[in-house]
Amino acid sequence: MKPNFDLTGKVALVTGATHGLGMAMAKALASQGAILVINGHSPAKMDTAIAQYAEVGITAQPFLFDVTDAVAVDRAMTQIETEIGSIDILVNNAGMIQRTPALEMLPGDFRKIVDIDLVSPFIVSQRVARTMVRNNSGGKIINICSMMSELGRDTLSAYAAAKGGLKMLTKNLATEWAKYNIQVNGIGPGYFATEQTAPIRVDGHPFNEFILNRTPAGKWGNPEDLGGAVVFLASSASDFVNGQILYVDGGILATIGKPGGE
Ligand SMILES: NC(=O)c1ccc[n+]([C@@H]2O[C@H](COP(=O)([O-])OP(=O)(O)OC[C@H]3O[C@@H](n4cnc5c(N)ncnc54)[C@H](O)[C@@H]3O)[C@@H](O)[C@H]2O)c1
């Protein structure tokens, strides 16, 4: 039997999908037939995003809410369920990075990153899973992790702690909710060519040289490279895959690296 990657009629919510990796993954889900619901928290960015989706023939239904606010999440989920349908696929993509040396990190800033990158995927997953359980529908939850779920790097204490925690939250929810036919997996993107990284993706920039040297593939990822992974984990092709983190990183985590130029 052919593996089934079709998402026709499935309601997919992608948080933080007004641009960047979230938008690329949302487009991939829509390309397989998913009914797309996108979240953001900036009205201006949302208007631009809707137009960008429309340019490629995708109708994205916008819901503005702060993923860290459990009351706002509950209200939005109820509205989505009433107006569009129960969510079959949730991609917890909204996130934030802060680069501060650990010796200078303020506790409040540390908490803010953990709140957005770890607590909010829990809040949204719990709300979505409660409906999946009530409806006995099963479902797919995909947490966007990071190579920092496995590795440390200077200035990323809060981000690495949160993304490492998100990896373990993924495994724990997979364990608890497997009996409801809910699969919870993660995707760990490597270094991607997004608007944010444009200023450092230039010849001669030390970070650009570091990435090209450190990545066995010898290049930055394109956001579209995440499409196959998200569709796989959202589809019934992955029904027996649970609690896994799929790293889409050009091979970075497979290697200890190499001295420059060799
Ligand atoms: N860009 C990369 O190379 C890379 C690598 C590894 C992991 N990631 C992860 O992938 C995800 C997307 O990354 P990106 O580079 O596209 O990031 P980005 O900063 O461009 O986008 C993040 C999105 O999350 C939204 N967001 C942040 N806080 C929110 C909140 N409280 N409520 C609702 N929305 C909120 C932002 O508005 C934005 O749309 C993040 O979780 C990030 O940690 C990115």
The ligand as an SDF file (V2000), in Angstrom:
LIG
                    3D

 44 48  0  0  0  0  0  0  0  0999 V2000
   15.3520   30.3460   11.8910 N   0  0  0  0  0  0  0  0  0  0  0  0
   16.0830   29.3150   12.2310 C   0  0  0  0  0  0  0  0  0  0  0  0
   17.1480   29.0780   11.6540 O   0  0  0  0  0  0  0  0  0  0  0  0
   15.6140   28.3850   13.3420 C   0  0  0  0  0  0  0  0  0  0  0  0
   16.4290   27.3330   13.7300 C   0  0  0  0  0  0  0  0  0  0  0  0
   15.9850   26.4580   14.7230 C   0  0  0  0  0  0  0  0  0  0  0  0
   14.7300   26.6240   15.3030 C   0  0  0  0  0  0  0  0  0  0  0  0
   13.9490   27.6620   14.9180 N   0  0  0  0  0  0  0  0  0  0  0  0
   12.6300   27.7670   15.5310 C   0  0  0  0  0  0  0  0  0  0  0  0
   11.6480   27.8040   14.5070 O   0  0  0  0  0  0  0  0  0  0  0  0
   10.5550   28.6210   14.9070 C   0  0  0  0  0  0  0  0  0  0  0  0
   10.3320   29.7160   13.8730 C   0  0  0  0  0  0  0  0  0  0  0  0
   11.5580   30.3930   13.6850 O   0  0  0  0  0  0  0  0  0  0  0  0
   11.7050   31.6930   12.7700 P   0  0  0  0  0  0  0  0  0  0  0  0
   13.1340   31.8600   12.4850 O   0  0  0  0  0  0  0  0  0  0  0  0
   10.7270   31.6510   11.6470 O   0  0  0  0  0  0  0  0  0  0  0  0
   11.3210   32.7660   13.8810 O   0  0  0  0  0  0  0  0  0  0  0  0
   10.6670   34.2010   13.7580 P   0  0  0  0  0  0  0  0  0  0  0  0
   11.1060   34.9790   14.9280 O   0  0  0  0  0  0  0  0  0  0  0  0
   10.8810   34.7640   12.3940 O   0  0  0  0  0  0  0  0  0  0  0  0
    9.1410   33.8170   13.9100 O   0  0  0  0  0  0  0  0  0  0  0  0
    8.6040   33.4350   15.1370 C   0  0  0  0  0  0  0  0  0  0  0  0
    7.1400   33.7280   15.0970 C   0  0  0  0  0  0  0  0  0  0  0  0
    6.6020   33.5190   16.4070 O   0  0  0  0  0  0  0  0  0  0  0  0
    5.7310   34.5800   16.6770 C   0  0  0  0  0  0  0  0  0  0  0  0
    5.5870   34.7690   18.1120 N   0  0  0  0  0  0  0  0  0  0  0  0
    6.5600   35.0400   19.0140 C   0  0  0  0  0  0  0  0  0  0  0  0
    6.0310   35.1760   20.2460 N   0  0  0  0  0  0  0  0  0  0  0  0
    4.6870   34.9680   20.1070 C   0  0  0  0  0  0  0  0  0  0  0  0
    3.5990   34.9800   21.0040 C   0  0  0  0  0  0  0  0  0  0  0  0
    3.7760   35.2200   22.3120 N   0  0  0  0  0  0  0  0  0  0  0  0
    2.3520   34.7230   20.5140 N   0  0  0  0  0  0  0  0  0  0  0  0
    2.1610   34.4730   19.2100 C   0  0  0  0  0  0  0  0  0  0  0  0
    3.1540   34.4680   18.3040 N   0  0  0  0  0  0  0  0  0  0  0  0
    4.3970   34.7170   18.7530 C   0  0  0  0  0  0  0  0  0  0  0  0
    6.3530   35.7920   16.0140 C   0  0  0  0  0  0  0  0  0  0  0  0
    5.4070   36.8000   15.7940 O   0  0  0  0  0  0  0  0  0  0  0  0
    6.8380   35.1680   14.7080 C   0  0  0  0  0  0  0  0  0  0  0  0
    5.8060   35.1560   13.7450 O   0  0  0  0  0  0  0  0  0  0  0  0
   10.9130   29.1440   16.3050 C   0  0  0  0  0  0  0  0  0  0  0  0
   10.3320   28.3150   17.2750 O   0  0  0  0  0  0  0  0  0  0  0  0
   12.4240   29.0350   16.3280 C   0  0  0  0  0  0  0  0  0  0  0  0
   12.9180   28.9170   17.6360 O   0  0  0  0  0  0  0  0  0  0  0  0
   14.3640   28.5460   13.9610 C   0  0  0  0  0  0  0  0  0  0  0  0
  1  2  1  0
  2  3  2  0
  2  4  1  0
  4  5  1  0
  4 44  2  0
  5  6  2  0
  6  7  1  0
  7  8  2  0
  8  9  1  0
  8 44  1  0
  9 10  1  0
  9 42  1  0
 10 11  1  0
 11 12  1  0
 11 40  1  0
 12 13  1  0
 13 14  1  0
 14 15  2  0
 14 16  1  0
 14 17  1  0
 17 18  1  0
 18 19  2  0
 18 20  1  0
 18 21  1  0
 21 22  1  0
 22 23  1  0
 23 24  1  0
 23 38  1  0
 24 25  1  0
 25 26  1  0
 25 36  1  0
 26 27  1  0
 26 35  1  0
 27 28  2  0
 28 29  1  0
 29 30  1  0
 29 35  2  0
 30 31  1  0
 30 32  2  0
 32 33  1  0
 33 34  2  0
 34 35  1  0
 36 37  1  0
 36 38  1  0
 38 39  1  0
 40 41  1  0
 40 42  1  0
 42 43  1  0
M  CHG  2   8   1  16  -1
M  END
$$$$
